[in-house]
Amino acid sequence: MMRLSRDVAGPCLAPRGSVIAVGAFDGLHRGHQALLAQVHERAQALGCRPVVVSFEPLPRSFFSTEPVPRLSSVREKLRGFAAAGMEHTLLLRFNQALTAMSAEDFVRRVLVERLAAREVWVGGDFRFGHKRAGDVALLEQMGAQLGFAACTMPPVQLDGARVSASRVRALLAAGEFSDAEPLLGRPFVIDGKVEYGNQLGRTLGYPTANIHLQQRVSPVHGIFAVRVGLGEGECSWPGVASLGVRPTVNQVSEPLLEVHLFDFDGDLYGQRMAVEFVAKLRDEQKFDGLEPLKAQMALDSRMARELLGMNPRLVEA
């Protein structure tokens, strides 16, 4: 089982030494997966612990004055680290104290004293420390002095372009889910716990399971054909989903994911649910009352059924 720590200070977490991956790792796309696989392989070869150092909130979110979309929740990211074979995650709190730490102090206090680094693996454009003063060259220089090797992972290329979180976010925002999937190495999924809503969907003939995104800013908004996984099951149950602020009735201040599962009869409250986004149907829009909204929901359901390979039954509005 993977262990989790949050603080810079504390006893050494890897007395036998460690091979470390460092990065934000939003989305754990194929480039991240390749880096983690390399760290796991090298740790096995050296007989030490595979460790990942990451940051929450994401550094780009900490410095931005606007909400920044992210590809994965903290829970999803940690689950991905565990699946990649990481034995320990040092998930540092990205705050004023950490941003004030010099690059040299980060190397000494985090990589050497806290983790007993033997190898440190990063991307070629990795920057760290106060005012982003640290780079691969500094890692190599300090590694030679302090007894660890600084290693860079070449970028993973797909269709002639580098796989990156920003590229994935742009594709998802455009509704290009089939193009984003090869970069992620899996379909794009949002998961969470089903919570009670105001049950408006039930009165309109489309009961929904609601997931609040909390502080997470989604890269996608609108109406979608989806497949849903319940508990630890695969995403196989077809449905239609809305991710937005419900501008027609009971508008909410923060985006809400509402999922209608086709031909489903059961109680989902309190369960964890994974929502795989298959295709975007349209943008969210405001209607003049409930009747036009119900008519559009019927059309959305028909289109989603068609896209998901189901009988495109049109439910009367």
Secondary structure, 3 states (H helix, E strand, C coil): CCEEECCCCCCCCCCCCEEEEECCCCCCCHHHHHHHHHHHHHHHHHCCEEEEEEEECCHHHHHCCCCCCCCCCHHHHHHHHHHCCCCEEEEEECCHHHHHCCHHHHHHHHHHHHCCEEEEEEECCCCECHHHCECHHHHHHHHHHHCCEEEEECCCEECCEECCHHHHHHHHHCCCHHHHHHHHCCCCEEEEECECCCCHHHHCCCCCEEEECCCCCCCCCEEEEEEEEECCCCCCEEEEEEEECCCCCCCCCCCEEEEEECCCCCCCCCCEEEEEEEEEEECCCCCCCHHHHHHHHHHHHHHHHHHCCCCCCCCCC
